[in-house]
Amino acid sequence: MAENKTMPTEASVQDFIATVPNERRRRDAETLLAIMERVTGLEPVMWGPSMIGFGSYHYKYATGREGDALATGFSPRSANLVLYGLTEAPGSAELLEKLGQHKTGAACLYINKLDDVDLGVLEQLTAMGHRHVSTTDYTFS
């Protein structure tokens, strides 16, 4: 069985953020780092070369494939900020309506810049999403 491509690494989160070429994206990454660390109470961990995660969860499919994934996190990509684990919790749809300018897709939240969203709502989504992902049984039949 193939091993997951995206796994936790020992790489430095701060070193990674320092390499983000766009200054605004780098500042936004620092802000997200502080929000997610405060809200989750967890230390950030690099997952693969470009994802910053807080906590993890285990999933298992009926096929036997299983693995671990980051519970909540983000990646400061060149096109936008991609946030993980914030869109699936019960009640998240209502909060997303209040968030501000964003897009969603495949369980990801896409934000161009943090100035486009309400940071208080983003903190609520982070808390709700992290709690949901961390307490849900991800066994699929």
Secondary structure, 3 states (H helix, E strand, C coil): CCCCCCCECCCCHHHHHHCCCCHHHHHHHHHHHHHHHHHHCCCCEEECCCEEEEEEEEEEECCCCEEEEEEEEEEECCCCEEEECCCCCCCHHHHHHHHECCEEECCEEEECCHHHECHHHHHHHHHHHHHHHHHCCEEEC
